[in-house]
């Protein structure tokens, strides 16, 4: 069943925010705030994609375990990257640092999964999401310390992409 107003709590909060910004509780402000909030809620409903795994028969428990494993790997990798970047910055002459771009072919096509992958990569110090070619499914990364390309490809595909596919596809 589709509701006329898909997010009533959000609608109420947006109307209240609008009234706080107007500083006067005039009926015109209440009506205009209600119309604007309803438009925002309807636009949000159109922007929402189906819930992860809603169309597949995968269990919620399996997706939750995959998400927890992904979060653990991301946290560990962020700490390791922080240490590695600090070493590069503090001890510049002690290590051959090669910055460069790396192309990684991805199987992942889900927009939410790709968005989360971009957040993970951008949150990890020393890496940056440079480009994604949707037609070819190729991700281009900029990596501060590109010593072993195969290791980077294995990390992205094995730790992140495989878990994201489990969660979102």
WOVEN-V27872 format. One record per pair of residues at least 24 apart in sequence whose ideal C-beta (glycine too) atoms are under 10 Angstrom apart, sorted by the first residue. I is the first residue (numbers start at 1). J is the second residue. Records with the same first field share a line. If there is no record, write none. Layout:
# WOVEN-V27872
I = J / J
This chain:
# WOVEN-V27872
2 = 45
3 = 41 / 45
4 = 38 / 41 / 42
5 = 34 / 37 / 38 / 41 / 42 / 45
6 = 38 / 41 / 42 / 44 / 45 / 46 / 48
7 = 37 / 38 / 40 / 41 / 42 / 44 / 45 / 48
8 = 41
9 = 41
10 = 37 / 40 / 41 / 44
11 = 36 / 37 / 38 / 40 / 41 / 42
12 = 37
13 = 37
14 = 38 / 39 / 40 / 41
49 = 110 / 111 / 112 / 168
50 = 110 / 112
51 = 112 / 168
52 = 110 / 112 / 113 / 164 / 166 / 167 / 168 / 169
53 = 166 / 167 / 168 / 169
55 = 169
56 = 168 / 169
58 = 166 / 167 / 169
62 = 166 / 167
63 = 163 / 166 / 167 / 168
64 = 167
65 = 163 / 166 / 167
66 = 162 / 163 / 164 / 165 / 166 / 167 / 168
67 = 116 / 163 / 164 / 166 / 167 / 168
68 = 163
69 = 159 / 162 / 163 / 166 / 167
70 = 116 / 120 / 159 / 160 / 162 / 163 / 164 / 166 / 167
71 = 120 / 163
72 = 159
73 = 120 / 155 / 158 / 159 / 160 / 163
74 = 116 / 119 / 120 / 121 / 123 / 124 / 159 / 160 / 163
76 = 159
77 = 120 / 121 / 123 / 124 / 125 / 127 / 155 / 159 / 160
78 = 120 / 123 / 124 / 125
79 = 124 / 125
80 = 124 / 125 / 126
81 = 123 / 124 / 125 / 126 / 127 / 144 / 145
82 = 124 / 125 / 126
83 = 125
84 = 125 / 126 / 144 / 145
85 = 124 / 125 / 126 / 127 / 144 / 145
86 = 125
87 = 145
88 = 125 / 126 / 144 / 145
89 = 144
95 = 145 / 147
96 = 145 / 147
97 = 126 / 144 / 145 / 146 / 147
98 = 143 / 144 / 145 / 146 / 147
99 = 126 / 142 / 143 / 144 / 145 / 146
100 = 141 / 142 / 143 / 144 / 145 / 146 / 147 / 149
101 = 128 / 130 / 131 / 140 / 141 / 142 / 143 / 146
102 = 127 / 130 / 139 / 140 / 141 / 142 / 143 / 146 / 149 / 152 / 153 / 156
103 = 130 / 131 / 133 / 136 / 138 / 139 / 140 / 141 / 149 / 153
104 = 132 / 137 / 138 / 139 / 140 / 141 / 149 / 152 / 153 / 154 / 155 / 156 / 157 / 161
105 = 133 / 136 / 137 / 138 / 139 / 153 / 157 / 161
106 = 132 / 133 / 134 / 136 / 137 / 138 / 139 / 156 / 157 / 160 / 161 / 164 / 165
107 = 137 / 157 / 161 / 162 / 164 / 165 / 169
108 = 137 / 139 / 157 / 160 / 161 / 162 / 164 / 165 / 168 / 169
109 = 134 / 137 / 165 / 168 / 169
110 = 164 / 165 / 167 / 168 / 169
111 = 168
112 = 164 / 167 / 168 / 169
113 = 160 / 161 / 163 / 164 / 165 / 166 / 167 / 168 / 169
114 = 139 / 161 / 164 / 168
115 = 164 / 168
116 = 160 / 163 / 164 / 167 / 168
117 = 156 / 160 / 161 / 163 / 164 / 168
120 = 156 / 159 / 160 / 163 / 164
121 = 156 / 160
124 = 155 / 160
127 = 152 / 155 / 156
